[in-house]
């Protein structure tokens, strides 16, 4: 393939969670392995897991993973529109990394035409710098009630004349109906861009699919480019559809219980804990399931006050208080950190329609919600006695300012202090706090020692090295399953 030409390929799916993000991640890695400068792109993403770039802009986690697989620094242009659900009927609109306020679905659809120039500017500026753009769709192109205003599936494919690969999820069943039904609902100019189909998440012998694949190809006139098995890889997830937060068994010597808040966000913060050989991380939805863990974590959330009220009404708040009274460690991150304080002040109803509420009361601090959103990356060092000296490379992304009346948890590189510590309870605004591995190791050592176990018996995993290995494993599995030569032919056909 001529590297002087600009290439592009788009992956769409028959439904949400059909595996589009993973397939795009795999293609980014494959193309990088093959020597191409490759860049991911998704014009519109809806997710609660977000990330702050080096220049202080916010983007979806899925495109961060794709950028890492491509060997690129994450860039908010890779995800120019991020919608973060703030309620059942509204979302925070983030445009090329900047917050533009909250919108209802009706308001958002009315704004779509205004957003197209921003999307195209982001795409074209990235495409100028890359050999190949690997584009991800969202949901399904067969959502015919939305197709007139589509800016993320076939609508975007037509804007940039990108060839499309359509992925169906066989694990949910009905994959042939998914793929053919989607094809049948496409308009003729959309079908013209559909170049191939992929069966995703298969378990078993792919030979049994052969009759169905042939029939599907006859019906659509499009080749099936491969059957991708259910791969055993660990890639960061972007939203609450993740299987990660459905894990309910610790299965390792140390039991870390994470409260599965209704609006849980940035749970990828805890992935490095899951990679430590001594730490079993499970997610708890009901007080009766908490049991007797070694540590409890309150993770981030998009709606701190509403999720705190859920904890109060469900009995989870009392369960956490009883656990803390035993002297066991309790960690709060971002929204979970805010909950642990004495008060959450919201007189202007910025964070919730409820207004101000009392906190859980385990940390001596008060949070007041303000309209501005803090989005900053920091290097920091833990200054509390429990984990003193551990280095952190993380970021803040939150509403509200917190006044601490006790000891701080970390000192930022700017000299400011963040977080709060009160005996065995501690919290911080910093996402990514475990990514360097230093705090992960300190937490594991503390918990192992408390159970009379030798920390030296467990070798921590380098998180960054682990992620690189997972991207390579993913690429190897998808390369083996797909007709990559045919995909190169498709990209060459549309090259400019």
N, C-alpha and C positions, 0 to 999 in steps of 0.2 A: 504494500500500500504506500502511496506517495505521501510522505510526511509533510510536503510543502502544501498540500491541500488541507482544507479545514473539514473535519469529519464531525458527524453527530449521530447519535442513536438515542431512541427514547424507549423506556420501559413503562408500559401501562398495565393495569391489572383488571380482572373481572370484578373485583370488590376490594374493600379495605382489608388489609392484612393478608393479601394474596402473596406477599413476599417481594413486592416491588423494590423496597428499600434495600433488602439484602442482595437482590440481583444486580441493582445498580452499584452497590458496594463491590460486589464480585467483579463486575465489568471494569470498574475503575482500577482495581488491583491487577486484573489480567492485562489491561492496556498498559499500565505502568510497568509491569514485568516485561512486556514486549517492547519497551523503549519509547512509549509515547508520552507526551505531556498531556495529561488528561484532567478534566475538571468536571465535577458534578454540578447539577442544577435542578432545582425544583421551584417552580414559580410561586406556588402557594402550598403551605404546609399548615396543618392544624395539629398541635401537640402541646403538652404541658412541660415536656422536657426541653429546656433551652440551654444555650451556651453563650458566654460573652467572649467576643474576639479580642485580640490584642489591642484593637483600637476602640474598645468599649461599646461594640454594637452587638445586638442580640440576634440569634439565629437558632433554627431547630437542630436537635442533636443528631438526627439521621444524616443531615448533610455534613455534620462534623465528622461522623464516622466515615462517610464517603470521601471526604477531603483527606482524612488520614490514610485511607486505603490508597488514594491517588498520590500520596506523598506531598500534599499541599497544606499550607496554612489555612485553617478555616476562615472564610470570608463571607460576610453577611450578604454579599451579592449572589452567593450560591443559593440563597433562600430569601428572595426579596420580600415575600409576604409570609408572615408567621401569624397565625390566629391562635391565641391562647384562651381556651374557654374559661370564662369567669363565672358562668352560671349555665343553666340549662337552655337559656335563650339569648346569650350574648357572649362576645369574645373581645379580648384586647387585640387591637390591630397594630402590628409592628411592621413598618414599611422600611425595607433596606436597613434593618437594625434599630430604627427609631420608633418609639411608642407614639401612636397617633390617636389614642383614645379607645373607648369601648364602642362596639357596634353590634346591633342586632343583625340577624341574617338578612332581613329586608334592607336595612341600611347598607350592609356590605354589598349586596347584589347591585344596589343602585350606584355604588361607587366604582364598580369593576372597570368600566370604560376609562375612568380617570387613572386607574392603576396600571393599565397596559403600558404607557410610555416608561414608567419606572421599571417594570418587568423587562421590557426590551432593552433599556439602557444597561441594566445589570447583566443581562444575558450577552449582549453584543460586546460589552467591555471585557467580559471573561473570555468569550470566544476568540477575540483578537489575540489573546495571549496563549491559547491552548491549541494542541493538535486535534484533540477530540473532546466534544462535549457529550457527557452521558446524562440524559435528562430523565427525571422521574415524574410520572403522573401522580394523581391522587384519587382515591376512591375508584370510580369506574367511568369509562367513557360512555357507558350505556345509560347513564342517568339523564334520560331524554327531557326531563322537566327542567334541567339546568343547562342543556347543551347550547342554548342560544347565547348564554353569557359565559361560556366556558373559557377559562384562561389557564387551565392546568393540564387538560388532557388533549383531546383532538383539536380543540381550539388553539392551544399553544403549538401543537405539532404543525398545524397549518401556518401559523405565524412564521415559523422558522424552517418550514419544509423539512421536518425531521422524520426519518423512517421509524416506524413503531413496531415494537415487539410486544405481544399481548400475553400476559402470564395468568394462568388459572391455578387455583388452589385445589388440588385433588384430595388433600387431607380432609376437607369439609364435605367432600362428595359432590357428585353432579358436575364434574369438571368439563365434560363434553358439552353439556347444556350451557354452562357458564360461557365457554369460549364461542360456541356457535350462536348463542343468544346475543352476546355482545356484538359479534360480527353482524348479525341480522338487523340489529337496531342502529347500526352506523349508517350515515349518509354516504352516498357514492364518493364524494370527494374525501371523506374520511377513510373509507375502505382503500382508496388509492394509496394511502400512506402506510397501511398495515402490511408489513413485509413478512411476518412470521409469528408463530405462537410457541409458547413454552408451557409444559406441564410442570408445576412446582409442588414441592413437599410430598414426594411419592415415597411410599414404604412398600418394599417387596420386589418382585421380578418384573422389570419394565417390559419384558417380552409379551406379557399377557395383555398389554395395552395396544399392541400392534394393529389388530383389526379396527379398534376405535380410532387410532391415529390416522389410519388410511381413510376411513370414512369422513373424518373431520377435514382432512386435506381435500377430499373430493367435494365436500359441501362448500368449503370456503375458497378453494383455489389457493390457499396459503400453506406453506410448509410448517410442520411442527419441527422446531429447531432443537428439541431435546426434552428429556425428562429428568428434572433435577431431583435427586433424592432428598429426604429429610436429613440435612447435614448436621453433624454434631459439632457446631461451632458456637462461640460465645461472642456475639457482637452487640454493642450497646443498642438498647431499644429506645423508641421515641415516644411511646405513649402508653396509656392504660390497657391497651390490648396485649401488652407484653406478658409472656408466660412467666417471666422472671418474678413478678410480684404475686404470682399464684402459688409460689412454693411455700408449703406449710410445714416441712420437716427439716430440721437442722442437719442431721446425718453426720455431724462431726463433733469432736470433743467439746468445743465451746459453742453455746447456743446464744445467738444474737437475734432478738426478736424486734422486727421493724413494724411499727404501727401502720397498717395499710389504710391511710386516710382516704376518704371518698374522692378528694381532688388532689391526690398525691402527685407531686411534680419533682423532676430531677432525681428520681430514685437511682439513676446511674451513678450518683455519688457513692453508692454503697457497693458497686461492682468490685472494687479492689479488695474489700473485706471478703467477698465471696471467693476470691481467688486464693486467699490464704489457706493453706492446708489444714489449719486447726480451727478455722472459724466456719460455723454453719449458720447461714443467714436465712431466716424464714420471715414470712409476712403474716401479720395477725390482724384479723378483722373483728373478732369477738373477744370480750374479756375472758370468757371461759377457755379460750385457746392460748392465752398468754403463758400459762404454766409457770415454771420457775426458771427463766432464762438467766444467763450470766450477764447480759447487758440488754437494755431497751433503747431503741432509737426512734425518735420522732422526726420524720423526714420533712422535706419541703412540701409546700402545698400552694396552689394558686389562690385559695380562699381560706386564709388563716382563721378568721373568726368563725366562719360557718363550719369548718372542720373541727375547731375547738368545741363548738356547741354539739357537734356529733359525738365527740369523745365524752362530753359531759352527759348527754342523754343516753348513750349506749352503755355507760358504766366503765368505759375504757380509762377515763381520767382517774377515777378512784383506783382502778387496778394499777395504773402507773404510779400513783402516790404510794400505794402499799408496797410496791416493788422498791421504790426509792427509799422508803423507811427502813428497808433491810440493809441499807448501806451499799447496794449494788449500783453500778454505773448507769446513768441515764444521759443520753446525748440528744440534743436538739439541733437540727440544721435549718437555717433560714426560717420558714414559717413554723417549723417545729420548735425552734429556739424561741421565737416570739411567744408561742403558747406557754412556755415554761415560766414566763415572767408573772408579775403580780397583777398588772393591768394592761389591757390593750385598748387604747383610747382612739375612738373613731367618731367624734361628734359630728363630722360633716358627711358621714356615710360614704367615705371614699372606698373602703375595703369591703363593706358589707351593709346591707339594708338594716341590719340589727343595731348598728352603732356600737358604743363602747361596752366592753365586758370585762369581768375579772378573769385573770389568767389562772393557770394551774397552781402558781405560787411556789414553785420549787427554786426559782432564781430571783434574786433581789434586783429587779429591773422593771421598767415601764416602757412600753412601745406606743408611740403616737403615729397614726397614719397620715401621710401627706400626699398631695397629688403627684409629686415628682417621683421618678423611679431611679434607683441607684443601679448603675451598670458599670462595674469596674473590675479589672483583673488585678490581683495582688500576689506578691510573694510575702510570706509571713513565717513567723517562728512561734511555736507554742511556748507560753511563759508560765502556764499553770504547773504546779508541782507534779501532777499525775503523769504528764507527758512532756515535760520541759525539754526544749531543744529540738523537737521534731520540726522539720522544714515542710512548709505547705506552699503549693503553687495553685491558687484557686481564684474564684471570682464571686462577686456579689451581684445578685439580680433580684431586687425586692422593692416593695413600697414600705414606707415607714422608717422612723428613726427611733433608736432605743437608748434610753438613759440607764446606765448601769450603776448600781449602788454597792457593788462588791468587786471582787477580783476579776480581772480580764482573762480571757482564754489565750489569745494570740497577740503578738505585736506585728503590725504591718511594716513593710519596708519603708513606708513614709514616716514611721515613728508613732502613728496612731495605734490605738489598741482596739481590739474587737472581741466580742463574745463575753461570756460571763461564766464564772465557776462558783459553785457553792457546795463544798465537800465532794460528794460523789456525783453531783449533777453539773453538767457543763453544756455549753451551747455556743454556736457561732453562726454568722451569716455566710461564711465561706463555703461555696460549693466546690467540689473537686478536692476537698480536704485530705482525702486518702490517696490521691493519684500518685504522689511522689513515692509512696510506700513507707515513709518514715513514721507517720502517725499510725498506719496500719500495723506495723511491727510493734510499736509501743502498746497499742491497745491489746494485741494478741498476747504480748508478754505479761501485761497486767492481769488479764483474765486467766491465762494458764497458771500463773503463780498463785492466784487466789484459790485455784482448785488443787494446788499442790502438785502441779504438773511441770515438767521441765521445758521451758521455752526453747531451749537449744535443740530439742528433738524435732523441731519443725523449721523448715527452710522457707522463708517468705518468697513469694513470686514477684519478680520485677514486672510491674503493671504495664509499662510501656512495651517491654519486650514481649509480654504475653499478648497484648493487642496485636502487635505486628505478626506474631505467629498465627493468630486467629485469622487475620486478613489473608495470609498466605494459604492457610488450610481451606478457607472459603473459596479462594480463587482456584485452587487445585481441584476442588470438588465440582465447581461449576464448569471449569474448563473441560473436565472429563465428560460432563453430562451434555454439554451443548455443542452444536456445530459452530465452533468459533470461526473457522474459515468462511462459512456462509455469512456470518455476522460481519466479517471484514468485507466481504463482497457487497453486502447491503450498504455499508457505510461508504464504500468506494463509489457506488452507484449515485449516491446523493452528494458526494464531495464537491466542494467549490474551490 
